Amino acid sequence: MSLRSQRSRRLSGRAAFPTIAVGQTASAFGSSLTLFAIAWTVWSEYRSGSALAVLWILVALVYVIAGPFAGVYVDRWDRRTTMLGADIFSACIACAAALAIAVDGFSLFGAYAIVLGLSAARIFHGPAFAAAIPLLVPDRHLGRANGVVEFSQGGSRLAAPAIGGLLLAAGLDLRHILLLDALTFALAAVSLALVRVPQVPAHESRDAATSWLRGLTADVSAGFRYVWTRRGLFWLLMLFATVNLLGSGINVLLPQIVTLKFDAGSGLFGAMEAAMGAGVLVGALVMIVWAGPRSRVAGILIGLAIGAFFQLATGLVPWAPAAVIALGCAVTAWLIVNTIQTSLFQTAVAPGMQGRVFALRRTLEQFTWPVSSLAAGLLSPTLVRPDVLLALGGVAMLVAVAVAASSPSVRALTREWRSNAAGTADVPVTAANQLARAPEQAQD
């Protein structure tokens, strides 16, 4: 069978996204399972909190350091091929790691190498997947499609620890988990091989410069300039970075609030963790059913304000069940906002720049997470009570949302995309109609 006939037999249109989503859900579950198994094995073998901290710091550093450069290649390469290559590379890493453990045993540096290898693949895969969705899904269904992605990823993060614990208790070890992960990556690769993803026209990607290094740095700089010159998008990114900085430390504060404020134990802490997980799933389901507001910018600002209010309530309420409910509501609001934001960037950013912009967004998220966690650990409980610190974070979020909402650039973006939503056609957001929406974005 010729290459052309093979391509013609691939799924396209409405069947393409569900096919990819099934494979990526399996892959997300396998990745969450592997991270859980690695973290547990590191702890059981070394009993070192610092060894675990280094593990998660390495994950963040890969995104912070290499994320913007990976975004360049996502924009240069075909998105489907990029995702397919990332899944195959991840499967090879998992198989090689399982073989190395079987031959030489488990080591701390080996665990770090596994995490680095899998994270290196994800920094290409994540932006490519986000940039491929608007090429497959009509604009008015982007919220639902992104809700499906959030549901699969959130469900994987929730189910993996429970299932991973059962598998380890049944006698399996990290080698078996890695092989299972490789199988999920293979399933994801097969699902990608079955579909066709429209390509972004070549003129929208940066041309090669006089040298490889100059071309790479020029493309990275173009991504930063793209966001900087579109001030509405820039201020939204800064707002999300601020909110992440003020809210990511919640995982450090919750155990302290349970013991110091409510004088409770693992039962209440488990209830709070369950509330956060439920908030993720509820928020994703809401987006799958609702698809989001017509004015996405206004929806982002209102949702962030609601989330900030419930974070404030989580810190202030004196009754433990009320704190659990408030925490779940805050996470639900944040998940909805994150999904709306993804849909907005998929339509507001030219397709040839989406890889860099989504990589930049992920880099900011990964940078603020360890900084926020470290700050929360240093400030509480010695300097500030953990519940007070959590409430102050909610107040600061409300102030940040008010400042962003008063920005002329954000208000202009709100008006622009409200008018665009009124005339949106039920077609995928292709390169052609995207550039028609924002002709000034054609060349950077």
Secondary structure, DSSP 8 states (H G I E B T S, - for coil): --HHHHHHTSB-GGGHHHHHHHHHHHHHHHHHHHHHHHHHHHHHHH--HHHHHHHHHHHHHHHHHHHHHHHHHHHHS-HHHHHHHHHHHHHHHHHHHHHHHHHH---HHHHHHHHHHHHHHHHHHHHHHHHHHHHHSBGGGHHHHHHHHHHHHHHHHHHHHHHHHHHHHTT--HHHHHHHHHHHHHHHHHHHHTB------GGGS----SSHHHHHHHHHHHHHHHHHHSHHHHHHHHHHHHHHHHHTTHHHHHHHIIIIIS---HHHHHHHHHHHHHHHHHHHHHHHHH---SSHHHHHHHHHHHHHHHHHHHHH-SSHHHHHHHHHHHHHHHHHHHHHHHHHHHHHS-GGGHHHHHHHHHHHHHHHHHHHHHHHHHHTTTTS-HHHHHHHHHHHHHHHHHHHHT-HHHHHHHHHHHHHHHT--SSB--HHHHHHH-GGGS--
